[in-house]
Amino acid sequence: MKRLAARLSLAILLCASGSTFAAETCRFIEARAEREQCYQRQEAERAARQKANEIRQSQQKAYEPMTQEDAVVAKSLRGICRGC
């Protein structure tokens, strides 16, 4: 699991750093076919980043810290005598 997280973070880092450079260079390609291929690669990279972000967010949502109300209820239940 840690390896997967490390690989995803590395992939996101590489995509994020390369996409800014690629966005600037695609614009300056004069051949239409090559420019379109460059834009398609950028779109594929963007989709991969978005999917990785969605996976990361869904993993983060799996852990929900105890809310303040839950803490109050748990504290009140600890005071109840269960063996009486």
Secondary structure, DSSP 8 states (H G I E B T S, - for coil): -HHHHHHHHHHHHHHHHHHHHHHHHHTT--SHHHHHHHHHHHHHHHHHHHHHHHHHHHHHHT-----HHHHHHHHHHHTS-S--
